């Protein structure tokens, strides 16, 4: 069905609008869609009246096709507004709108447009009803929008709160990461300080020369922990005027506490603050005493590598200085005791006699480690019958106790030899003497007896390296007959004598194990080297310069400067009766 209306004025437009509304209602167009259709048509008609001329509204009902996008079989209402061919707006594209109808309503011939006021009022009221329905729907939508707005607001607040929590969690995580990095850095710095402290302590305590320790201390600290290092040892100055020292160093020496001299307080743990030094007013100074149990040995004055020290570095420096003080104190005590021990050792060694028919030469070298005092000794003396006793011995251990025991053994041997005892008998008596005198101390010894009227050499050994004999013709032999056990062991023993022929021009070497024994090679290669050295001399050298020959033997055997044991050598050159 098709209906059309000609529109030239506002009355025509009103009739067309009313007819459209009634026809749409007749076709079951919902109120909301109907209102939209009428409102859109009214706007278009108002535009047509503004442009002027004659217009035509055409309403056409029918069935929707699948191509139109609507469900097949459903009714539709088409509204078209076109200008008349003779109007000013002729040629303008028509206005079109299509609304679906719920049901396909059979066409009607009734004219839906009326002219009486009652029909117009009814149409107006119907339009108001549609408008009210639209407003109710709009209110519902507004309420729904308000509801969703509140939900959205709550959701936004939750999102904001979540973002705040996430931000707080992120900030806490960043702070945790920063704290972890700081802790890792501090741990690494602490490890570095402890490693340096351990390595530096090992270097300082490795030496027993306090001058070497004082020299190494600046090498260890500069430039990482100090720009300059000055070590002030009190005994170095003595009565002589020394260099000027900062006032803070004097305070540190007097109080025994570390002092920090700078224009601003250092706030270093365990360190007292002092005014800046007049000697270095622009440079902070850390003055640390070298403490001992009695009084400080001196003061170490340091200047920082930068503007100032870190508190942990200062604590490490104080601890290192304390360890350096212990090392210096030990080194000084060692030096003092070594001097005493060496003097005592030299005093205990016997001046060799000059018996007829026999030349003697001895050498004693203390160990380069330890107190340089041990139990090695040599001795030579005459017996009442004209014989000569030559002995080399070694008391186990080092120190004053070993030296005192060595002195007692030497005295006892001289006393026993008055009875003209043989070497074996003398060693047997020394064994008994040592066992009863010092049950926990042992010794080794070798004794040789010469007599100018006898062409034989009598000797005996107790746990000692064998003598080496060079014959007059240059042949060398090791007198390795079975010796007795060590002196002083809990064992009864009778030490036997041994004899070998002895011709004028022969030379006997008695020695201690410090001459021939090396940890890496053992003792046998050393004895072989001694025999080779003794055999390398000509008869004239041993006859005319026995002292030089002794030095010539020591030189190749002691090529290394470090010795863990004392060295004793006694050369006996037999000239025979003349």
C-alpha positions in Angstrom: 0.0 0.0 0.0 1.2 3.5 -0.9 0.0 6.8 0.5 1.3 10.3 -0.4 0.7 13.9 0.7 1.5 17.1 -1.0 3.1 19.6 1.3 3.2 23.3 0.7 2.6 24.9 4.1 2.7 24.0 7.8 -0.9 22.7 7.8 0.0 20.1 5.1 3.1 19.2 7.1 1.0 18.7 10.3 -1.5 16.5 8.4 1.4 14.5 6.9 3.0 14.1 10.3 -0.3 13.0 12.0 -1.0 10.5 9.1 2.5 9.0 9.4 2.1 8.5 13.1 -1.4 6.9 12.8 -0.3 4.7 9.9 2.9 3.6 11.8 0.7 2.8 14.8 -1.7 0.9 12.6 1.2 -1.2 11.4 2.3 -2.0 14.9 5.5 0.0 14.8 6.7 0.2 18.5 6.3 3.5 20.2 10.0 4.2 20.5 10.6 3.5 16.8 7.5 5.4 15.9 8.6 8.4 17.8 11.9 8.3 16.2 10.3 8.1 12.8 7.9 11.0 13.5 10.7 13.1 15.0 12.9 12.5 12.1 10.1 13.3 9.6 9.2 16.5 11.5 12.8 17.7 11.2 12.8 17.0 7.5 9.4 18.7 6.9 10.6 21.7 8.8 13.6 21.8 6.5 11.4 21.5 3.5 9.1 24.4 4.6 12.2 26.5 5.2 13.4 25.9 1.6 9.9 26.6 0.3 8.1 25.1 -2.7 6.0 22.0 -3.0 7.1 18.7 -1.5 5.6 15.2 -1.5 5.6 12.7 1.3 5.1 9.1 0.3 4.5 6.3 2.7 4.8 2.8 1.4 4.2 -0.5 3.2 5.3 -3.9 2.2 7.4 -6.9 3.1 11.1 -6.8 3.7 13.4 -8.7 1.4 16.5 -10.7 2.7 18.7 -8.3 0.7 17.3 -5.4 2.7 19.0 -6.8 5.9 15.6 -7.4 7.7 14.1 -10.7 8.6 12.3 -12.2 5.6 8.5 -12.0 5.8 8.4 -9.1 8.2 6.6 -5.9 7.3 8.3 -2.5 6.7 7.2 1.1 6.3 9.0 3.3 3.9 8.9 7.1 4.2 10.1 9.2 1.3 10.1 13.0 1.0 10.8 14.4 -2.5 10.5 17.8 -4.1 8.0 18.5 -6.9 9.6 18.7 -10.4 8.8 22.3 -10.7 10.0 23.3 -7.2 13.1 25.2 -6.5 14.7 22.2 -4.8 14.0 20.0 -7.8 16.9 17.6 -8.4 17.7 17.3 -4.7 18.1 13.7 -3.6 15.0 12.5 -1.8 14.9 11.9 2.0 14.3 8.3 2.9 13.7 6.3 6.1 12.5 2.8 6.7 11.2 1.2 9.9 10.3 -2.4 10.5 6.8 -3.4 11.3 6.2 -6.3 13.8 3.5 -7.7 11.6 2.5 -7.4 8.0 -0.7 -5.6 8.3 -3.3 -5.8 5.4 -3.6 -2.5 3.6 -6.6 -0.3 4.5 -8.4 2.3 2.4 -9.2 4.5 5.4 -7.7 8.0 5.2 -5.6 8.3 8.3 -5.4 12.1 8.0 -8.4 14.2 9.4 -9.2 17.8 9.5 -11.5 18.2 12.5 -10.0 19.6 15.7 -10.9 16.5 17.7 -8.8 14.3 15.4 -6.0 16.7 15.6 -6.2 16.8 19.4 -6.3 13.0 19.5 -3.3 12.9 17.3 -1.5 15.5 19.5 -2.3 13.5 22.7 -1.1 10.3 21.0 2.1 12.1 20.1 2.4 13.2 23.8 1.8 9.6 24.9 4.6 8.4 22.6 6.8 11.2 23.9 6.0 10.2 27.5 6.9 6.7 26.7 10.1 7.8 25.2 10.8 9.9 28.3 10.1 6.9 30.5 12.4 4.8 28.5 15.0 7.6 28.6 14.5 7.7 32.4 15.1 4.0 32.6 18.3 4.4 30.5 19.4 7.3 32.6 18.9 5.2 35.8 20.7 2.4 34.1 23.5 4.8 33.1 23.6 6.1 36.7 23.8 2.6 38.1 26.6 1.7 35.7 28.3 5.0 36.5 28.3 4.1 40.2 29.6 0.7 39.4 32.2 2.3 37.2 33.1 4.7 40.0 33.5 1.8 42.4 35.5 0.0 39.9 37.6 3.0 39.3 38.2 3.4 43.0 39.2 -0.3 43.2 41.5 0.2 40.2 43.0 3.3 41.9 43.4 1.4 45.1 44.9 -1.5 43.2 47.3 0.9 41.4 48.2 2.4 44.8 48.9 -1.0 46.2 50.9 -1.9 43.1 52.8 1.4 43.4 53.5 0.7 47.1 54.5 -2.9 46.3 56.8 -1.6 43.5 58.3 1.0 45.8 58.8 -1.6 48.5 60.4 -3.9 45.9 62.7 -1.1 44.7 63.7 -0.3 48.3 64.3 -4.0 48.9 66.5 -4.2 45.8 68.3 -1.1 46.9 68.8 -2.5 50.4 70.0 -5.8 48.8 72.5 -4.0 46.6 73.7 -2.0 49.5 74.1 -5.1 51.7 75.9 -6.9 48.8 78.2 -3.9 48.4 78.9 -3.7 52.1 79.5 -7.5 52.2 81.9 -7.2 49.2 83.7 -4.4 50.9 83.9 -6.3 54.1 85.3 -9.3 52.3 87.8 -7.1 50.5 89.0 -5.6 53.8 89.2 -9.0 55.6 91.1 -10.4 52.6 93.5 -7.5 52.6 93.9 -7.7 56.4 94.7 -11.4 56.3 97.2 -11.0 53.4 98.9 -8.0 54.9 99.1 -9.8 58.3 100.8 -12.7 56.6 103.3 -10.5 55.0 104.1 -8.6 58.2 104.4 -11.7 60.4 106.6 -13.6 57.8 109.6 -11.5 58.7 111.6 -11.5 61.9 113.4 -8.3 61.0 111.5 -5.3 62.4 113.2 -2.9 59.9 111.7 -5.1 57.1 108.3 -4.9 58.7 108.5 -1.1 59.0 109.5 -0.9 55.3 106.7 -3.2 54.1 103.9 -1.4 56.0 103.7 1.7 53.6 104.0 -0.6 50.6 100.9 -2.5 51.7 98.8 0.6 52.5 99.7 3.0 49.7 97.8 4.0 47.6 94.5 2.1 48.3 94.1 2.9 52.0 96.5 5.8 52.5 98.3 8.5 50.5 101.3 8.6 52.9 102.4 6.5 55.8 105.0 7.5 58.4 106.2 5.0 61.1 107.6 6.6 64.2 109.5 4.0 66.4 110.5 5.5 69.7 113.8 3.6 70.1 115.0 4.8 66.6 115.3 8.3 67.8 117.1 7.6 71.1 118.9 10.6 72.4 119.3 12.0 68.9 117.0 14.8 67.7 114.5 13.2 65.2 112.1 14.7 62.7 109.1 16.7 64.0 105.9 14.7 64.6 102.3 15.9 64.6 100.8 16.8 67.9 98.2 14.2 67.4 100.9 11.6 67.1 102.4 12.7 70.4 98.9 12.5 72.0 98.5 9.0 70.6 101.8 7.9 72.0 100.9 9.3 75.4 97.4 8.0 75.6 97.7 4.8 73.6 94.5 5.8 71.7 94.2 6.5 67.9 93.8 10.3 67.1 92.3 12.0 64.1 93.6 15.5 63.3 91.5 17.5 60.8 89.5 20.8 60.5 86.3 18.8 61.0 85.5 15.9 63.4 86.0 12.5 61.8 83.4 10.6 63.8 85.6 7.4 63.4 84.8 4.6 65.9 87.4 4.3 68.7 89.3 7.4 67.5 89.6 10.7 69.3 89.2 14.0 67.3 92.0 16.6 67.5 92.5 20.0 65.9 94.3 20.0 62.5 98.1 19.5 62.6 100.3 22.5 62.4 102.6 20.4 60.2 99.8 19.5 57.7 96.9 21.9 58.4 95.1 21.1 55.1 95.4 17.4 55.3 93.6 15.0 57.7 95.9 12.7 59.7 95.1 9.5 61.4 97.7 8.7 64.2 97.5 5.1 65.4 99.8 3.9 68.3 101.7 0.6 68.0 100.5 -1.0 71.2 102.1 -3.6 73.4 101.3 -4.9 76.8 103.8 -2.5 78.4 103.8 0.7 76.3 103.4 1.7 72.7 106.4 1.0 70.4 105.6 4.0 68.3 103.0 5.7 66.2 101.9 5.2 62.6 100.6 8.4 61.0 98.6 8.1 57.8 96.9 10.6 55.4 93.8 9.5 53.5 93.8 8.5 49.8 90.9 10.9 49.3 89.2 13.5 51.4 88.7 11.2 54.4 88.5 7.6 55.5 85.4 5.4 55.6 84.6 4.3 59.1 85.1 0.6 58.3 88.4 1.4 56.6 89.6 3.2 59.8 88.6 0.2 61.9 90.6 -2.1 59.6 93.6 0.3 59.7 93.6 0.3 63.5 93.5 -3.5 63.5 96.3 -3.8 61.0 98.4 -1.4 63.0 97.8 -3.6 66.1 99.0 -6.6 64.2 102.0 -4.8 62.8 102.9 -3.8 66.4 102.8 -7.4 67.5 105.0 -8.4 64.5 107.5 -5.6 65.3 107.5 -6.5 69.0 108.1 -10.1 68.2 110.8 -9.2 65.7 112.6 -7.0 68.2 112.4 -9.6 70.9 113.7 -12.2 68.5 116.6 -10.0 67.5 117.4 -9.3 71.1 117.2 -13.0 72.1 119.1 -14.0 69.0 122.0 -11.7 69.9 122.0 -13.1 73.4 121.9 -16.7 72.1 124.6 -16.2 69.6 126.9 -14.7 72.2 126.1 -17.6 74.6 126.7 -20.1 71.8 130.1 -18.6 70.9 131.1 -18.5 74.5 130.3 -22.2 74.9 132.4 -23.3 72.0 135.9 -24.4 72.9 139.2 -23.0 71.6 140.9 -25.8 69.8 144.3 -27.0 71.2 147.4 -27.5 69.1 148.7 -30.9 70.0 151.9 -32.2 68.4 151.3 -34.3 65.3 147.7 -33.1 64.8 146.2 -30.0 63.2 142.6 -29.0 64.0 140.1 -26.6 62.3 136.5 -26.1 63.2 133.5 -24.3 61.9 130.1 -23.6 63.5 127.2 -21.9 61.7 123.9 -21.3 63.5 120.6 -21.9 61.8 119.1 -19.0 59.9 115.7 -19.7 61.3 114.8 -19.6 65.0 116.9 -18.3 67.8 120.1 -19.3 66.2 121.1 -21.4 69.2 121.0 -25.1 69.3 122.7 -28.2 70.7 125.5 -28.7 68.1 128.9 -28.6 69.6 132.5 -29.6 68.9 135.4 -30.1 71.2 139.0 -31.3 71.3 141.3 -31.9 74.2 144.3 -33.9 75.3 144.1 -37.0 77.6 146.7 -37.7 80.3 148.5 -40.4 78.1 149.1 -37.9 75.3 146.1 -38.9 73.2 143.7 -36.4 71.7 139.9 -36.6 71.9 138.0 -34.9 69.1 134.2 -34.9 69.4 131.2 -33.5 67.5 127.7 -33.8 69.0 124.2 -32.7 68.5 121.5 -32.3 71.3 118.0 -32.6 69.9 116.0 -29.4 69.8 117.0 -25.7 69.9 116.9 -23.0 72.4 118.6 -22.4 75.7 117.7 -25.8 77.1 119.5 -27.5 74.3 122.5 -25.2 74.7 122.7 -25.8 78.5 122.4 -29.6 77.9 125.2 -29.4 75.3 127.4 -27.6 77.9 126.7 -30.2 80.5 127.6 -33.1 78.1 130.8 -31.3 77.1 131.8 -30.9 80.7 130.9 -34.5 81.5 132.9 -35.8 78.6 136.0 -33.9 79.6 135.6 -35.3 83.2 135.1 -38.9 82.0 138.1 -38.6 79.6 140.5 -38.0 82.5 140.3 -41.7 83.1 141.7 -42.4 79.6 138.5 -44.0 78.4 138.1 -45.1 74.8 135.6 -43.4 72.5 133.0 -46.2 72.9 133.4 -46.2 76.7 133.0 -42.4 76.9 129.9 -42.5 74.8 128.4 -45.3 77.0 129.0 -43.2 80.1 127.5 -40.1 78.4 124.4 -42.2 77.5 123.8 -43.2 81.1 124.5 -39.6 82.3 122.0 -38.1 79.8 119.3 -40.7 80.5 119.3 -40.0 84.2 119.8 -36.3 83.9 117.2 -35.5 81.2 115.1 -38.5 80.4 113.2 -36.5 77.7 116.2 -35.1 76.0 118.4 -37.0 73.5 121.7 -36.4 71.7 124.0 -37.9 69.0 127.7 -37.8 69.1 130.9 -39.1 67.4 134.3 -39.3 69.2 137.7 -39.9 67.5 140.9 -40.6 69.5 144.3 -39.8 68.0 147.7 -40.7 69.5 150.9 -39.5 67.8 152.6 -42.8 68.6 149.9 -45.1 67.3 149.2 -45.6 63.6 145.5 -46.2 64.1 142.4 -44.1 64.6 139.9 -45.2 67.2 136.3 -43.9 66.9 132.8 -44.6 68.0 129.4 -43.1 67.2 126.0 -42.9 68.8 123.2 -42.2 66.4 125.5 -39.7 64.6 126.4 -39.3 60.9 129.5 -41.4 60.1 133.0 -39.7 59.9 134.6 -39.3 56.6 138.3 -40.1 56.3 140.7 -39.0 53.6 143.9 -41.0 53.3 147.2 -39.5 52.5 147.0 -40.7 48.9 143.6 -38.9 48.4 141.3 -41.9 48.7 138.2 -41.1 50.7 136.1 -43.5 52.8 133.0 -43.2 55.0 133.5 -44.9 58.4 130.0 -46.4 58.5 130.6 -49.3 60.9 127.5 -49.9 62.9 127.1 -47.1 65.4 125.3 -47.2 68.8 121.9 -45.8 69.4 121.2 -42.2 70.3 122.3 -41.0 73.7 119.7 -40.8 76.4 117.1 -43.2 75.0 115.6 -45.6 77.5 117.8 -48.5 76.5 120.9 -50.0 78.1 123.7 -50.2 75.6 127.5 -50.7 75.4 128.8 -48.6 72.5 131.7 -50.3 70.7 135.0 -48.9 69.5 136.1 -49.1 65.9 139.6 -48.7 64.5 141.1 -48.0 61.1 144.7 -47.6 60.1 145.9 -44.0 60.1 148.9 -42.8 58.2 150.5 -39.3 58.3 148.7 -37.0 55.9 145.3 -38.4 56.6 142.4 -36.1 57.3 139.3 -36.9 59.3 136.0 -34.9 59.0 133.5 -34.9 61.9 130.3 -33.0 61.3 126.6 -32.7 62.3 123.6 -33.5 60.1 123.0 -29.8 59.4 125.9 -29.9 57.0 124.8 -32.8 54.8 121.0 -33.3 55.4 118.4 -31.5 53.2 114.7 -32.2 53.4 114.3 -32.6 49.7 117.3 -35.0 49.2 117.9 -36.8 52.5 121.3 -37.3 54.1 123.2 -39.8 51.9 123.7 -37.5 48.9 125.0 -34.9 51.4 127.6 -37.3 52.8 128.7 -38.2 49.3 129.1 -34.5 48.5 131.2 -34.0 51.6 133.4 -36.9 50.6 133.8 -35.5 47.2 134.7 -32.0 48.6 137.2 -33.5 51.0 138.8 -35.6 48.3 139.2 -32.6 46.0 142.0 -31.1 48.0 145.6 -31.8 47.4 147.9 -33.0 50.3 149.7 -29.6 50.4 146.4 -27.7 50.9 145.4 -29.7 53.9 148.9 -29.6 55.3 149.5 -25.9 55.0 146.0 -24.3 55.2 143.5 -26.5 57.1 141.4 -23.4 58.0 141.0 -22.5 54.3 140.2 -26.1 53.5 137.4 -26.0 56.1 135.9 -23.0 54.3 136.4 -24.7 50.9 134.3 -27.7 52.2 131.5 -25.5 53.5 131.2 -23.4 50.5 129.7 -25.9 48.0 127.7 -27.8 50.7 126.0 -24.6 51.9 125.2 -22.9 48.7 121.7 -22.1 49.9 121.4 -19.3 52.4 118.5 -20.7 54.3 119.3 -23.4 57.0 116.9 -25.0 59.3 119.6 -26.5 61.5 123.0 -25.7 62.9 126.1 -26.7 61.0 129.2 -28.0 62.7 132.4 -29.2 61.1 135.7 -30.4 62.7 138.7 -31.3 60.5 141.5 -33.3 62.0 144.7 -33.5 59.9 147.1 -36.2 61.2 150.7 -35.4 60.8 152.1 -38.2 62.9 155.1 -38.2 65.3 158.1 -36.1 64.3 
